[in-house]
């Protein structure tokens, strides 16, 4: 084995060890306001994408932007996805999830959002991102979880680390699945 291969293997082992040793952890992110443009998102202190937790929190913000303005949200999501922009199927999925006035879906991930208050989050806007014992099982990826005010269990989000610079990008998100409907849309409330 060449010196280069040994160095490469040592670096990869360090990345693998770091990912596997993450364990159960919780990080909280607070935002005074929600970004309304990609430039505003990129100017946030957590926008360096150096941890999967930061990228996961920013994904919630991008989905909120998408609910308000598809083009802006798409710009943000494409930036968070790095070298793998949204394709037609991804865009169709997003549009389907927000159909029928379900623009409240991403707001269910902010602290204080409940069906009873029509998913009106507390301010500052706070997102909690958690890891557990399975989060770092797949090399180069991190599966994290975000608690949801409209569901009984946190929802998963998967991030992928780019080897060249160590930045974390959105790989898959399962944040736009069904939640309890808000009280103002519930005919039985």
C-alpha positions in Angstrom: 0.0 0.0 0.0 1.4 3.4 -1.0 1.8 6.3 1.4 -1.0 8.1 -0.3 -3.4 5.1 0.2 -2.4 4.9 3.9 -3.1 8.6 4.4 -6.4 8.3 2.6 -7.4 5.3 4.7 -6.4 7.0 7.9 -8.5 10.1 7.0 -11.5 7.9 6.0 -11.2 6.0 9.3 -11.3 9.3 11.2 -14.4 10.4 9.4 -16.1 7.0 10.0 -15.1 7.0 13.7 -16.5 10.6 14.1 -19.8 9.6 12.4 -20.2 6.4 14.4 -19.4 8.0 17.7 -22.0 10.7 17.5 -24.4 8.8 19.7 -27.5 10.4 21.2 -27.1 14.2 20.9 -29.5 17.1 20.7 -28.7 20.5 19.2 -31.0 23.5 19.3 -31.0 26.3 16.7 -32.9 29.6 17.1 -33.7 32.2 14.5 -35.1 35.6 15.1 -36.7 35.6 11.6 -37.0 33.3 8.7 -34.8 34.0 5.6 -36.7 35.3 2.6 -33.8 34.8 0.1 -30.9 32.5 -0.5 -28.5 35.4 0.4 -30.3 35.8 3.7 -30.0 32.1 4.4 -26.3 32.1 3.5 -25.6 35.0 5.8 -26.9 33.0 8.9 -24.2 32.0 11.3 -25.1 28.3 10.9 -24.9 28.4 7.1 -21.3 27.1 7.0 -22.7 23.6 6.6 -19.9 22.1 8.7 -22.2 19.9 10.7 -25.1 17.7 9.7 -27.2 19.3 12.5 -26.8 22.8 10.9 -27.8 21.6 7.5 -30.9 19.8 8.9 -32.0 22.9 10.7 -31.5 25.0 7.6 -33.6 22.5 5.6 -36.6 23.3 7.8 -36.1 27.0 6.9 -35.9 26.2 3.2 -39.1 24.2 3.3 -40.8 27.2 5.0 -39.6 29.4 2.2 -40.8 26.9 -0.4 -44.3 27.0 1.2 -44.3 30.8 0.8 -42.5 31.1 -2.6 -41.5 28.1 -4.6 -38.7 29.7 -6.5 -37.0 31.1 -3.4 -37.5 27.8 -1.6 -36.1 25.9 -4.6 -33.0 28.1 -4.6 -32.4 27.4 -0.9 -33.0 23.6 -1.2 -30.7 23.4 -4.3 -28.0 25.2 -2.3 -28.5 22.8 0.7 -28.3 19.8 -1.7 -24.9 20.9 -3.0 -23.9 19.1 -6.2 -27.2 17.3 -6.5 -30.0 19.8 -7.3 -33.7 19.0 -7.2 -34.9 17.1 -10.2 -38.4 17.0 -11.7 -39.5 14.2 -9.4 -38.3 16.0 -6.3 -40.2 19.2 -7.3 -43.3 17.2 -8.1 -43.1 15.6 -4.6 -42.8 19.0 -2.9 -45.7 20.5 -4.9 -47.8 17.5 -4.0 -47.1 17.9 -0.2 -48.0 21.6 -0.2 -51.2 21.0 -2.2 -54.6 21.8 -0.6 -53.2 24.6 1.6 -50.8 22.4 3.6 -48.2 25.2 3.8 -48.2 24.7 7.5 -46.2 21.4 7.2 -42.7 22.7 7.7 -43.8 25.0 10.6 -44.7 21.8 12.6 -40.9 21.5 13.3 -40.6 24.7 15.3 -40.8 24.6 19.1 -44.3 25.5 20.3 -46.1 24.5 17.1 -49.1 22.3 17.8 -52.4 21.5 16.1 -54.2 23.5 18.8 -52.4 26.8 17.9 -52.6 26.0 14.1 -48.9 25.4 14.1 -47.9 28.9 15.1 -44.4 28.6 16.4 -42.9 30.3 19.4 -40.4 33.1 18.6 -37.6 33.0 18.2 -38.1 30.2 15.7 -36.4 27.2 17.3 -35.6 23.9 15.7 -34.3 20.9 17.6 -32.2 18.3 15.8 -31.4 15.0 17.4 -29.1 12.0 16.7 -29.3 8.5 18.1 -27.4 5.2 18.1 -28.2 4.6 14.3 -27.4 8.1 13.1 -23.9 7.4 11.9 -24.2 3.8 10.7 -23.7 4.5 7.1 -20.3 5.9 6.1 -20.4 9.5 4.8 -24.1 9.9 5.7 -25.9 11.0 8.9 -29.5 10.2 9.7 -30.9 12.8 12.1 -34.3 13.4 13.6 -36.4 16.5 14.1 -39.3 16.5 16.6 -42.6 17.5 15.1 -45.5 19.2 16.9 -48.0 17.2 14.7 -46.6 13.7 15.1 -45.7 11.4 18.0 -42.2 10.7 16.9 -39.4 12.8 15.4 -39.1 12.7 11.6 -35.9 11.6 9.9 -33.6 13.6 7.6 -30.5 12.2 5.9 -27.4 14.3 5.2 -24.4 13.4 3.1 -20.8 14.7 3.7 -18.8 15.9 0.8 -15.3 14.4 1.1 -13.4 17.3 -0.5 -14.3 19.9 2.1 -16.3 18.0 4.9 -19.4 20.1 4.3 -22.8 18.4 4.9 -25.6 18.5 2.4 -29.2 17.5 2.3 -29.6 14.0 0.8 -33.2 13.0 1.8 -35.9 14.5 3.9 -39.0 12.8 5.3 -40.3 16.0 6.9 -43.4 16.6 4.7 -45.3 13.5 5.7 -48.8 13.6 7.2 -49.3 15.3 10.6 -52.4 16.0 12.7 -54.4 18.7 11.0 -54.4 22.1 12.5 -57.4 23.0 14.6 -58.7 25.7 12.2 -58.8 23.0 9.4 -60.4 20.3 11.6 -64.2 20.1 11.1 -64.4 18.1 14.3 -62.5 20.6 16.5 
